[in-house]
């Protein structure tokens, strides 16, 4: 159980405080409810670009990282399709350093031509290295627009193309900041050896006077149901051919989400899972195989991916995956198999919140999804899933018309 208290400042900033007196450290996590889902289709990658720009300095703190290091802390950030998160861990006596830095870059970030050019170069290089110049790097760039035709999940947080970042104008960047980087669109989570009432007082001190602005409306069109199977075949210079099958799933808040997540574990959660035993060990069709849910706020994807052994035909591999997912549709799994994956999910949940920083991030994410107490109730939602639920949900998602398949061929074969 993670105990916490919540308070909202007059400018709309939500503050969540969690006290843990077993550590001398404190964690500060600033989450902004802006990700790639909030971008214009012709100006993608801005949310991720801002993750970099926000470390470019602010009016009173030209070197963000240096101040954190001098205070004995560590900092980093990450961007998803749904949000951007900035976090700092440091000794509790230096907490005001973290709050000063976060408030200053919210109030007065250095957004000028020089900082923009520097971070554009950084992001373009990241795009090249991670997505274009390594084996299988472009898979998500191909699979997302295949599976999504309307929703902005159809592009990656890093953007559709390099050009969107490389040609970003300073005026567009400033408009993006003014729209999304406001207190009412943010969640501040503070965890560690600090009392909640003290955390709230410090939040008021450093953020209370920052401008209030209305939270931007969502206005995001939902992805319509997929009416027919989709496929794309590409050839790449990679070590082995691969296959990726993406099935649409309910949004994160939907009651069936937890069954979808458990299904992915039943299929591929370790060497005792179904697909590993049958398709890797027994049939020897794949060298590796995996299934995972995307954990998106809006309707997401359950993706099955596998790398083929040299002797495996692509169509045979595709048929083998479809055979395995259909087993879940036609046969009830045993209570033992379901209990095994529930136990694993509970263990992962506990380990994922073993530090004050992990708990601060989890609290902010849960609040963004509608209720910070999800950090305490999520495991029970997994526990309530029955074998009948697994079969019912499997039938709802593992339909041919609900699937987009990427056949990723090997030019060397």
C-alpha positions as a printed NumPy array, in Angstrom:
array([[  0.   ,   0.   ,   0.   ],
       [  1.392,   3.382,  -1.028],
       [ -0.005,   6.092,   1.236],
       [ -0.264,   9.531,  -0.305],
       [ -2.06 ,  12.851,  -0.042],
       [ -3.168,  15.118,  -2.868],
       [ -3.595,  18.872,  -3.132],
       [ -4.346,  21.206,  -6.054],
       [ -2.877,  24.685,  -6.194],
       [ -5.03 ,  27.64 ,  -7.283],
       [ -3.307,  27.713, -10.682],
       [ -4.392,  24.12 , -11.335],
       [ -1.17 ,  22.248, -10.534],
       [ -1.928,  18.868,  -8.968],
       [  0.506,  17.937,  -6.192],
       [  0.807,  14.395,  -4.808],
       [  2.915,  13.706,  -1.715],
       [  4.118,  10.33 ,  -0.437],
       [  6.108,  10.058,   2.796],
       [  8.78 ,   7.357,   3.128],
       [ 10.978,   7.904,   6.192],
       [ 13.128,   4.846,   5.459],
       [ 15.308,   6.81 ,   3.052],
       [ 17.34 ,  10.035,   3.292],
       [ 16.379,  10.84 ,  -0.289],
       [ 13.48 ,  12.582,  -1.962],
       [ 12.133,  12.218,  -5.483],
       [ 10.5  ,  14.96 ,  -7.509],
       [  8.597,  13.938, -10.61 ],
       [  7.   ,  16.55 , -12.88 ],
       [  4.6  ,  15.017, -15.372],
       [  3.092,  17.04 , -18.205],
       [  0.006,  15.635, -19.879],
       [  1.427,  16.011, -23.369],
       [  2.803,  13.32 , -25.629],
       [  2.834,  12.523, -29.302],
       [ -0.955,  12.056, -29.193],
       [ -1.285,  15.841, -28.763],
       [  0.751,  16.795, -31.825],
       [ -0.343,  18.082, -35.219],
       [  0.149,  15.463, -37.961],
       [  2.409,  17.871, -39.854],
       [  4.487,  18.808, -36.798],
       [  5.261,  15.557, -35.031],
       [  8.018,  14.873, -32.529],
       [  7.494,  18.13 , -30.622],
       [  6.719,  16.473, -27.277],
       [  9.964,  14.518, -27.448],
       [ 11.869,  17.569, -28.672],
       [ 10.681,  19.419, -25.562],
       [ 12.051,  16.664, -23.357],
       [ 15.452,  17.791, -24.659],
       [ 14.73 ,  21.528, -24.766],
       [ 13.747,  21.592, -21.107],
       [ 17.319,  20.613, -20.2  ],
       [ 18.674,  23.515, -22.247],
       [ 18.553,  25.864, -19.314],
       [ 16.226,  28.526, -17.947],
       [ 16.482,  32.189, -17.015],
       [ 18.026,  31.605, -13.581],
       [ 19.577,  28.173, -14.11 ],
       [ 21.63 ,  28.018, -17.292],
       [ 22.968,  24.525, -16.509],
       [ 20.167,  22.326, -15.171],
       [ 22.278,  19.171, -14.808],
       [ 25.093,  20.994, -13.029],
       [ 22.794,  22.282, -10.28 ],
       [ 21.35 ,  18.792,  -9.767],
       [ 24.809,  17.231,  -9.53 ],
       [ 26.05 ,  19.863,  -7.076],
       [ 23.025,  19.041,  -4.896],
       [ 24.014,  15.36 ,  -4.913],
       [ 21.229,  14.311,  -7.233],
       [ 20.427,  12.59 , -10.491],
       [ 17.91 ,  13.585, -13.135],
       [ 16.404,  12.376, -16.375],
       [ 13.204,  12.412, -18.427],
       [ 11.192,  10.348, -20.882],
       [  8.408,  10.903, -23.398],
       [  5.559,   8.566, -24.304],
       [  2.596,   8.818, -26.619],
       [  0.533,  10.158, -23.687],
       [  2.81 ,  12.221, -21.419],
       [  6.264,  13.63 , -20.729],
       [  7.908,  12.983, -17.369],
       [ 10.871,  14.775, -15.733],
       [ 12.375,  13.398, -12.545],
       [ 15.053,  14.225,  -9.981],
       [ 16.334,  12.233,  -6.999],
       [ 18.471,  13.994,  -4.388],
       [ 19.033,  14.238,  -0.612],
       [ 15.943,  15.534,   1.133],
       [ 17.717,  18.597,   2.524],
       [ 18.266,  19.759,  -1.074],
       [ 14.687,  19.334,  -2.259],
       [ 14.28 ,  23.042,  -2.904],
       [ 17.005,  22.862,  -5.529],
       [ 14.854,  20.452,  -7.521],
       [ 11.687,  22.5  ,  -7.046],
       [ 13.493,  25.722,  -7.998],
       [ 14.851,  24.133, -11.172],
       [ 11.47 ,  22.722, -12.182],
       [  9.602,  25.947, -11.505],
       [ 12.184,  28.082, -13.298],
       [ 12.093,  26.072, -16.496],
       [  8.311,  26.032, -16.411],
       [  8.284,  29.805, -15.988],
       [ 11.277,  30.892, -18.084],
       [ 12.851,  28.187, -20.278],
       [ 15.565,  29.277, -22.681],
       [ 13.689,  28.942, -25.944],
       [ 15.808,  30.666, -28.558],
       [ 17.292,  29.877, -31.942],
       [ 20.559,  28.641, -30.441],
       [ 19.063,  26.161, -27.961],
       [ 16.545,  24.981, -30.558],
       [ 19.259,  24.296, -33.128],
       [ 21.361,  22.354, -30.619],
       [ 18.487,  20.127, -29.507],
       [ 17.248,  19.635, -33.066],
       [ 20.632,  18.196, -33.931],
       [ 20.52 ,  15.93 , -30.876],
       [ 17.055,  14.577, -31.714],
       [ 17.84 ,  14.125, -35.417],
       [ 20.92 ,  12.115, -34.468],
       [ 18.836,  10.039, -32.058],
       [ 16.295,   9.411, -34.832],
       [ 19.078,   8.215, -37.136],
       [ 20.792,   6.02 , -34.579],
       [ 17.763,   4.376, -32.997],
       [ 15.314,   4.121, -35.875],
       [ 17.172,   4.215, -39.191],
       [ 20.684,   2.885, -38.641],
       [ 20.178,  -0.249, -36.591],
       [ 18.536,  -3.597, -37.387],
       [ 14.748,  -3.606, -36.893],
       [ 14.883,   0.053, -35.844],
       [ 12.146,   1.142, -38.237],
       [  9.608,  -1.497, -37.14 ],
       [  7.486,   0.917, -35.099],
       [  7.702,   3.527, -37.872],
       [  6.087,   0.951, -40.167],
       [  3.726,  -0.841, -37.793],
       [  2.06 ,   2.161, -36.144],
       [  0.706,   3.747, -39.363],
       [ -0.356,   0.288, -40.517],
       [ -2.446,  -0.304, -37.386],
       [ -3.724,   3.279, -36.918],
       [ -5.309,   5.391, -39.634],
       [ -6.961,   8.185, -37.6  ],
       [ -5.592,   8.354, -34.055],
       [ -2.236,  10.13 , -33.469],
       [ -0.815,   6.892, -32.102],
       [ -0.039,   6.312, -35.778],
       [  3.338,   7.995, -35.285],
       [  6.133,   7.457, -32.751],
       [  6.913,   9.896, -29.923],
       [ 10.089,  10.768, -31.811],
       [  7.957,  11.821, -34.791],
       [  6.98 ,  10.693, -38.265],
       [ 10.14 ,  11.846, -39.98 ],
       [ 13.377,  13.674, -39.359],
       [ 12.109,  16.662, -41.345],
       [  9.414,  17.516, -38.802],
       [ 12.096,  18.128, -36.179],
       [ 14.839,  19.456, -38.429],
       [ 12.569,  22.157, -39.865],
       [ 10.699,  23.067, -36.652],
       [ 10.372,  26.838, -36.343],
       [ 10.982,  28.622, -33.053],
       [  7.522,  30.214, -33.285],
       [  5.889,  26.763, -33.494],
       [  7.971,  25.496, -30.585],
       [  6.924,  28.446, -28.405],
       [  3.252,  27.923, -29.259],
       [  3.569,  24.262, -28.237],
       [  5.129,  25.262, -24.923],
       [  2.505,  27.912, -24.173],
       [ -0.292,  25.453, -24.875],
       [  0.874,  22.424, -22.916],
       [  3.493,  23.521, -20.369],
       [  1.134,  25.14 , -17.887],
       [  0.428,  24.219, -14.239],
       [ -3.084,  22.984, -14.934],
       [ -1.681,  20.463, -17.425],
       [  0.906,  19.101, -14.989],
       [  1.174,  16.74 , -12.022],
       [  3.916,  17.177,  -9.426],
       [  4.655,  14.048,  -7.379],
       [  6.995,  14.299,  -4.39 ],
       [  8.06 ,  11.151,  -2.575],
       [ 10.578,  10.381,   0.139],
       [ 11.548,  11.525,   3.612],
       [  9.268,  14.541,   3.712],
       [  5.872,  15.102,   5.306],
       [  2.98 ,  15.817,   2.921],
       [  2.159,  19.157,   4.533],
       [  5.766,  20.27 ,   4.044],
       [  5.703,  19.112,   0.432],
       [  2.533,  21.114,  -0.218],
       [  4.018,  24.249,   1.348],
       [  7.12 ,  23.968,  -0.83 ],
       [  5.021,  23.357,  -3.918],
       [  3.046,  26.506,  -3.181],
       [  6.267,  28.452,  -2.592],
       [  7.855,  27.505,  -5.904],
       [  4.86 ,  27.023,  -8.201],
       [  1.957,  28.935,  -6.679],
       [  2.632,  32.209,  -8.497],
       [  3.137,  30.701, -11.96 ],
       [  0.523,  31.746, -14.487],
       [ -2.763,  29.943, -14.668],
       [ -3.946,  28.759, -18.059],
       [ -6.831,  26.577, -19.097],
       [ -5.902,  22.976, -19.814],
       [ -6.069,  22.423, -23.582],
       [ -9.048,  20.338, -24.699],
       [ -8.251,  16.812, -25.831],
       [-10.097,  16.846, -29.158],
       [ -8.516,  13.544, -30.228],
       [-10.529,  11.464, -32.654],
       [-10.812,   7.813, -31.593],
       [ -9.511,   5.138, -33.91 ],
       [-12.48 ,   3.5  , -35.683],
       [-12.802,  -0.303, -35.475],
       [-10.604,  -2.05 , -38.   ],
       [-12.847,  -3.688, -40.584],
       [-10.364,  -5.835, -42.513],
       [ -6.937,  -7.394, -41.989],
       [ -3.971,  -5.28 , -43.063],
       [ -0.47 ,  -6.318, -44.013],
       [  2.801,  -4.836, -45.199],
       [  5.86 ,  -6.646, -46.51 ],
       [  9.329,  -5.089, -46.455],
       [ 12.845,  -6.357, -47.062],
       [ 15.725,  -5.222, -44.881],
       [ 19.364,  -6.135, -44.308],
       [ 18.858,  -7.772, -40.92 ],
       [ 20.234, -10.927, -39.247],
       [ 16.906, -12.772, -39.459],
       [ 13.443, -12.305, -40.899],
       [ 10.755, -11.282, -38.411],
       [  6.999, -10.986, -38.131],
       [  4.908,  -8.495, -36.15 ],
       [  1.171,  -8.903, -35.575],
       [ -0.653,  -5.995, -33.893],
       [ -4.185,  -6.437, -32.509],
       [ -6.27 ,  -3.498, -31.299],
       [ -7.105,  -3.591, -27.589],
       [ -9.331,  -1.539, -25.248],
       [ -8.022,   1.679, -23.646],
       [ -6.114,   1.586, -20.363],
       [ -9.155,   2.456, -18.224],
       [-11.358,  -0.254, -19.798],
       [-12.286,  -3.224, -17.54 ],
       [-10.838,  -5.662, -20.105],
       [ -7.398,  -4.062, -20.213],
       [ -6.03 ,  -6.249, -17.416],
       [ -7.184,  -9.42 , -19.163],
       [ -5.363,  -8.263, -22.311],
       [ -2.187,  -7.712, -20.324],
       [ -2.456, -11.164, -18.748],
       [ -3.022, -12.691, -22.19 ],
       [  0.287, -11.271, -23.369],
       [  1.982, -12.918, -20.366],
       [  0.21 , -16.236, -20.985],
       [  1.505, -16.221, -24.543],
       [  5.101, -15.162, -23.985],
       [  5.912, -14.348, -20.369],
       [  9.097, -16.376, -20.03 ],
       [ 10.4  , -19.765, -21.131],
       [  7.452, -21.63 , -19.642],
       [  4.935, -19.557, -21.638],
       [  2.914, -21.07 , -24.453],
       [  4.53 , -19.561, -27.519],
       [  8.076, -20.074, -26.296],
       [  7.491, -23.74 , -25.489],
       [  5.535, -24.58 , -28.647],
       [  7.046, -22.316, -31.288],
       [ 10.639, -21.895, -30.1  ],
       [ 11.458, -25.11 , -28.235],
       [  9.161, -27.712, -29.82 ],
       [  8.397, -26.573, -33.383],
       [ 11.71 , -24.663, -33.734],
       [ 10.157, -22.016, -35.966],
       [ 11.469, -18.953, -34.117],
       [ 14.663, -18.02 , -32.332],
       [ 12.653, -15.7  , -30.084],
       [  9.043, -14.647, -29.694],
       [  7.299, -12.041, -27.584],
       [  3.886, -10.527, -26.89 ],
       [  3.199,  -7.249, -25.102],
       [  0.492,  -4.653, -24.616],
       [  1.235,  -1.005, -25.38 ],
       [ -0.157,   0.384, -22.088],
       [ -1.57 ,   3.451, -23.866],
       [ -4.317,   5.604, -22.368],
       [ -6.478,   5.342, -25.468],
       [ -7.176,   2.095, -27.313],
       [ -3.804,   0.414, -27.765],
       [ -2.22 ,  -2.669, -29.279],
       [ -1.287,  -6.184, -28.256],
       [  1.67 ,  -7.005, -30.47 ],
       [  3.083, -10.461, -31.094],
       [  6.581, -10.423, -32.58 ],
       [  8.979, -13.181, -33.488],
       [ 12.319, -13.646, -35.234],
       [ 12.328, -16.579, -37.599],
       [ 14.922, -19.324, -37.803],
       [ 16.552, -19.567, -41.269],
       [ 14.537, -22.618, -42.327],
       [ 11.158, -21.103, -41.369],
       [  8.827, -19.892, -44.115],
       [  7.116, -16.557, -43.346],
       [  3.623, -17.912, -44.008],
       [  4.288, -20.914, -41.795],
       [  5.403, -18.574, -39.031],
       [  2.28 , -16.458, -39.463],
       [  0.018, -19.517, -39.338],
       [  1.743, -20.8  , -36.207],
       [  1.143, -17.545, -34.339],
       [ -2.478, -17.46 , -35.409],
       [ -2.909, -21.052, -34.272],
       [ -1.576, -20.182, -30.822],
       [ -3.786, -17.144, -30.292],
       [ -6.812, -19.105, -31.463],
       [ -6.151, -21.692, -28.769],
       [ -6.962, -18.997, -26.222],
       [-10.198, -18.29 , -28.061],
       [-11.335, -21.919, -28.138],
       [ -9.972, -23.459, -24.944],
       [-10.211, -22.283, -21.358],
       [ -6.822, -22.013, -19.696],
       [ -6.262, -23.754, -16.384],
       [ -6.562, -21.97 , -13.064],
       [ -2.911, -22.85 , -12.432],
       [ -1.725, -21.138, -15.626],
       [ -3.74 , -18.027, -14.859],
       [ -2.55 , -17.903, -11.247],
       [  1.06 , -18.177, -12.426],
       [  0.843, -15.074, -14.621],
       [ -1.101, -13.165, -11.957],
       [  1.675, -13.871,  -9.466],
       [  4.273, -12.704, -11.954],
       [  2.301,  -9.511, -12.613],
       [  2.101,  -8.812,  -8.884],
       [  5.853,  -9.339,  -8.519],
       [  6.576,  -6.99 , -11.411],
       [  4.283,  -4.415,  -9.839],
       [  6.092,  -4.614,  -6.487],
       [  9.583,  -4.455,  -8.011],
       [  8.565,  -1.543, -10.254],
       [  7.791,   0.514,  -7.152],
       [ 10.771,  -0.4  ,  -5.   ],
       [ 12.321,   3.096,  -4.952],
       [ 10.916,   6.493,  -4.04 ],
       [ 11.426,   7.665,  -7.607],
       [  9.546,   4.722,  -9.094],
       [  6.67 ,   5.371,  -6.684],
       [  6.623,   9.074,  -7.537],
       [  6.447,   8.305, -11.253],
       [  3.772,   5.651, -10.704],
       [  1.652,   8.04 ,  -8.603],
       [  1.84 ,  10.761, -11.251],
       [  0.948,   8.304, -14.028],
       [ -1.978,   6.906, -12.052],
       [ -3.281,  10.423, -11.389],
       [ -3.005,  11.237, -15.074],
       [ -5.176,   8.203, -15.803],
       [ -7.819,   9.584, -13.474],
       [ -7.023,   8.412,  -9.951],
       [ -3.693,   8.208,  -8.124],
       [ -5.085,   5.377,  -5.998],
       [ -4.774,   3.098,  -9.044],
       [ -1.263,   2.508,  -7.734],
       [ -2.908,   0.53 ,  -4.918],
       [ -5.874,  -1.038,  -6.722],
       [ -4.356,  -2.113, -10.031],
       [ -3.18 ,  -5.486,  -8.734],
       [ -6.684,  -6.301,  -7.527],
       [ -7.958,  -5.646, -11.043],
       [ -5.56 ,  -8.314, -12.299],
       [ -6.599, -10.641,  -9.485],
       [-10.269, -10.388, -10.477],
       [ -9.671, -11.676, -14.018],
       [-11.136, -15.179, -14.502],
       [-10.403, -17.939, -17.001],
       [-13.729, -17.093, -18.671],
       [-12.57 , -13.473, -18.997],
       [ -9.378, -14.613, -20.736],
       [-11.33 , -16.614, -23.309],
       [-13.922, -13.87 , -23.836],
       [-11.352, -11.112, -24.28 ],
       [ -9.195, -13.307, -26.508],
       [-12.177, -13.771, -28.8  ],
       [-12.778, -10.029, -28.861],
       [ -9.242,  -9.104, -29.948],
       [ -7.837, -12.09 , -31.872],
       [ -9.998, -11.571, -34.941],
       [ -8.421, -11.508, -38.403],
       [-10.042,  -8.178, -39.247],
       [ -8.588,  -6.672, -36.053],
       [ -4.991,  -7.502, -36.975],
       [ -2.247,  -5.635, -38.831],
       [  0.734,  -7.783, -39.848],
       [  4.209,  -6.595, -40.762],
       [  6.244,  -9.184, -42.668],
       [  9.83 ,  -8.074, -42.123],
       [ 11.918, -10.004, -44.634],
       [ 15.642, -10.618, -44.682],
       [ 17.378,  -9.479, -47.885],
       [ 20.221, -11.854, -47.19 ],
       [ 18.   , -14.92 , -47.201]])
